[in-house]
Amino acid sequence: MHIPRTNSHDVLIAGAGPVGLFLACELRLAGCSVLVLEQAKDLRNPLKELPFGLRGLSVPSIDSFDRRDLLRLIEERAVPRSSPAAAHWMQQARRPAGHFAGIQFFHDQIDSTQWSPRLPDTVSSVAVDMASIEAVLATRAETLGVEILRGCGVENLKQLELGVTVFAGGREFRGQWLVGCDGGRSTVRKAAGIGFTGTDPEFTGYSAQVRLADPDVLKPGRHYTATGMYIYAAPGTIGMVGFDGGAFHRSHPITREHIEAVLRKISGTEVAVTELELATTWTDRAFQATEYKKGRVLLAGDAAHIHSPLGGQGLNLGLGDAMNLGWKLAATIRGTAPDDLLDSYERERHPEGARILDWSRAQVALMRPSPSSRVLESIIRDLLQTPDGATYFAGRVWGIESRYDLGDAHPMVGRSAPDFELTDGTSLNQLLRIGHSILLDFEACESLKSLARNWSDRIRYVTIGAKDRLGLSALLVRPDGVIAWASDSNGGEMAAANSASKWFGKPLTTPP
Ligand SMILES: Cc1cc2nc3c(=O)[nH]c(=O)nc-3n(C[C@H](O)[C@H](O)[C@H](O)COP(=O)(O)OP(=O)(O)OC[C@H]3O[C@@H](n4cnc5c(N)ncnc54)[C@H](O)[C@@H]3O)c2cc1C
């Protein structure tokens, strides 16, 4: 049988979810040819629209989108707190800042001076639906020249010495690299023989849009009960968790009768569900890929890690994978990458994923319908009322205190660069929009300028002042916005040159 084969691409991406699309944008921005293979034919999915499609973006995701000039497009579609479409927790007089297993903490409790040096007022929050995120990313990807084939799911793959053959939609595709962004049940991960390990589920979670005989029979908000937890927004939006060991999830059809029975059990009321309009289930299964790279196959997003959606962090974690991987894979394809640059993707992102999985497990421990969990809940509730407690939880939930372990040369190395306001009216995030690394020199140091010439095809040297430079004299920022080198005083060229070699490979000429 003749199987049609397409021309080779630098990178094939399985999955046009938010992670696959954002990665495609990153790779294309860096000049790679990219083909995205997406299983679903139809773009529209009601679960990606409001209310269930609502996603909160963390600070690293907001920064990443701003560094690619996508934030303003996302914000145009964001859900304002005052909107009737906003989630119940958004519509409070006191400004909520996040939650741990549903226990809220508030902006007015947070003491941001406890965090590592950062610019004032740089923390924001954005709530937006998945359909909008995907639409913005797909438009950007296609504008950049990414090809997206919908209705063409990856079925299998074959690793070659210098590439991958992918079998999808009855066709054969060749790429130098394949990235599986095909979600939690990733075909790519399984076909590449990558292990997936973690902890089994304790509950089945439900998101359901229903009609109730009496919408006032349930109290709006989030409630812990002796048998589980439910969230209700009138007149018929329900989220609930039933501790059944995850037995119901994907094992039975979701019927009106079942939703009614679970809701009655958890809420302890004789609520009557007259119609089931939309429903889906999920669990707290927390699994992570044992490797993020195997031969010419890489994983990102839910394909690499899954956990309960309760903490609202899966999308943010996946977007972080894409931002970290894009420039490294592009440099590897261009041939400028140092030997282990691509391996640093797993070194940096696997621990991030493991931390988020543990954070989600800790929330499950608090939610169990047991006396000890209720005690734990009351302790955490007290803690979240304190400025120290709220500040700690905000730092974790917003991703502010994230730092890659890139050594101790300077406390800011490994952290996301602050968006310095520059004296010409632009900002560091704006400089990063071309997808290059930036050597930002606040003191016009001649030796740094001449050093940058040696990597002028990969590093853009900028000397300019900033409104508040947090005591820094210069910093080297990777294309993903992570600080690779920083100095508080003039000089340090040797360390800057070492850092440039470590991340961007050989200089064009021998450094002076
Ligand atoms: C109820 C709920 C609430 C959530 N709330 C939040 C939140 O507030 N904040 C947050 O950060 N995260 C949240 N998440 C998690 C978040 O939605 C996911 O982590 C995120 O969608 C992962 O993106 P992805 O691109 O990796 O995978 P997906 O969004 O799953 O996209 C994968 C894509 O791959 C396609 N695909 C599948 N198989 C194949 C194949 N074989 N070949 C080609 N394509 C394939 C799929 O059709 C899909 O388009 C929530 C999740 C749920 C279920």
The ligand as an SDF file (V2000), in Angstrom:
LIG
                    3D

 53 58  0  0  0  0  0  0  0  0999 V2000
  -11.7200   21.1610   34.7980 C   0  0  0  0  0  0  0  0  0  0  0  0
  -10.3010   21.6410   34.5500 C   0  0  0  0  0  0  0  0  0  0  0  0
   -9.9040   22.9050   35.0470 C   0  0  0  0  0  0  0  0  0  0  0  0
   -8.5910   23.3470   34.8570 C   0  0  0  0  0  0  0  0  0  0  0  0
   -8.2240   24.5760   35.3300 N   0  0  0  0  0  0  0  0  0  0  0  0
   -6.9520   25.0160   35.1400 C   0  0  0  0  0  0  0  0  0  0  0  0
   -6.5340   26.3330   35.5750 C   0  0  0  0  0  0  0  0  0  0  0  0
   -7.2960   27.1190   36.1280 O   0  0  0  0  0  0  0  0  0  0  0  0
   -5.2440   26.6870   35.3690 N   0  0  0  0  0  0  0  0  0  0  0  0
   -4.3550   25.8570   34.7570 C   0  0  0  0  0  0  0  0  0  0  0  0
   -3.1720   26.2310   34.6160 O   0  0  0  0  0  0  0  0  0  0  0  0
   -4.7270   24.6300   34.3030 N   0  0  0  0  0  0  0  0  0  0  0  0
   -5.9920   24.1930   34.4760 C   0  0  0  0  0  0  0  0  0  0  0  0
   -6.3780   22.9670   33.9950 N   0  0  0  0  0  0  0  0  0  0  0  0
   -5.4030   22.1300   33.2790 C   0  0  0  0  0  0  0  0  0  0  0  0
   -5.1940   22.5830   31.8360 C   0  0  0  0  0  0  0  0  0  0  0  0
   -6.4100   22.6890   31.1380 O   0  0  0  0  0  0  0  0  0  0  0  0
   -4.2650   21.5980   31.1030 C   0  0  0  0  0  0  0  0  0  0  0  0
   -3.1150   21.3990   31.8840 O   0  0  0  0  0  0  0  0  0  0  0  0
   -3.8940   22.1610   29.7350 C   0  0  0  0  0  0  0  0  0  0  0  0
   -5.0200   22.1850   28.8920 O   0  0  0  0  0  0  0  0  0  0  0  0
   -2.8050   21.3050   29.0910 C   0  0  0  0  0  0  0  0  0  0  0  0
   -2.5350   21.7860   27.8060 O   0  0  0  0  0  0  0  0  0  0  0  0
   -1.8720   20.8140   26.7230 P   0  0  0  0  0  0  0  0  0  0  0  0
   -1.7560   21.6140   25.4770 O   0  0  0  0  0  0  0  0  0  0  0  0
   -0.6570   20.1910   27.3000 O   0  0  0  0  0  0  0  0  0  0  0  0
   -2.8970   19.6210   26.5580 O   0  0  0  0  0  0  0  0  0  0  0  0
   -4.4030   19.6640   26.0280 P   0  0  0  0  0  0  0  0  0  0  0  0
   -5.0680   20.9450   26.3680 O   0  0  0  0  0  0  0  0  0  0  0  0
   -5.0120   18.3950   26.5160 O   0  0  0  0  0  0  0  0  0  0  0  0
   -4.2420   19.6090   24.4460 O   0  0  0  0  0  0  0  0  0  0  0  0
   -3.7840   18.4350   23.8200 C   0  0  0  0  0  0  0  0  0  0  0  0
   -4.1680   18.4950   22.3550 C   0  0  0  0  0  0  0  0  0  0  0  0
   -3.6600   17.3220   21.7160 O   0  0  0  0  0  0  0  0  0  0  0  0
   -4.6750   16.7590   20.8940 C   0  0  0  0  0  0  0  0  0  0  0  0
   -4.3710   15.3270   20.7570 N   0  0  0  0  0  0  0  0  0  0  0  0
   -4.6410   14.3130   21.6010 C   0  0  0  0  0  0  0  0  0  0  0  0
   -4.1650   13.1550   21.1030 N   0  0  0  0  0  0  0  0  0  0  0  0
   -3.5650   13.4460   19.9320 C   0  0  0  0  0  0  0  0  0  0  0  0
   -2.8730   12.6700   18.9560 C   0  0  0  0  0  0  0  0  0  0  0  0
   -2.7130   11.3590   19.0860 N   0  0  0  0  0  0  0  0  0  0  0  0
   -2.3770   13.3110   17.8660 N   0  0  0  0  0  0  0  0  0  0  0  0
   -2.5160   14.6580   17.6890 C   0  0  0  0  0  0  0  0  0  0  0  0
   -3.2010   15.4290   18.5930 N   0  0  0  0  0  0  0  0  0  0  0  0
   -3.6950   14.8290   19.7000 C   0  0  0  0  0  0  0  0  0  0  0  0
   -5.9560   17.0710   21.6220 C   0  0  0  0  0  0  0  0  0  0  0  0
   -7.0700   17.0280   20.7330 O   0  0  0  0  0  0  0  0  0  0  0  0
   -5.6760   18.4740   22.1430 C   0  0  0  0  0  0  0  0  0  0  0  0
   -6.0220   19.4570   21.2080 O   0  0  0  0  0  0  0  0  0  0  0  0
   -7.6730   22.5110   34.1650 C   0  0  0  0  0  0  0  0  0  0  0  0
   -8.0900   21.2540   33.6570 C   0  0  0  0  0  0  0  0  0  0  0  0
   -9.3820   20.8330   33.8510 C   0  0  0  0  0  0  0  0  0  0  0  0
   -9.8030   19.4800   33.3140 C   0  0  0  0  0  0  0  0  0  0  0  0
  1  2  1  0
  2  3  1  0
  2 52  2  0
  3  4  2  0
  4  5  1  0
  4 50  1  0
  5  6  2  0
  6  7  1  0
  6 13  1  0
  7  8  2  0
  7  9  1  0
  9 10  1  0
 10 11  2  0
 10 12  1  0
 12 13  2  0
 13 14  1  0
 14 15  1  0
 14 50  1  0
 15 16  1  0
 16 17  1  0
 16 18  1  0
 18 19  1  0
 18 20  1  0
 20 21  1  0
 20 22  1  0
 22 23  1  0
 23 24  1  0
 24 25  2  0
 24 26  1  0
 24 27  1  0
 27 28  1  0
 28 29  2  0
 28 30  1  0
 28 31  1  0
 31 32  1  0
 32 33  1  0
 33 34  1  0
 33 48  1  0
 34 35  1  0
 35 36  1  0
 35 46  1  0
 36 37  1  0
 36 45  1  0
 37 38  2  0
 38 39  1  0
 39 40  1  0
 39 45  2  0
 40 41  1  0
 40 42  2  0
 42 43  1  0
 43 44  2  0
 44 45  1  0
 46 47  1  0
 46 48  1  0
 48 49  1  0
 50 51  2  0
 51 52  1  0
 52 53  1  0
M  END
$$$$
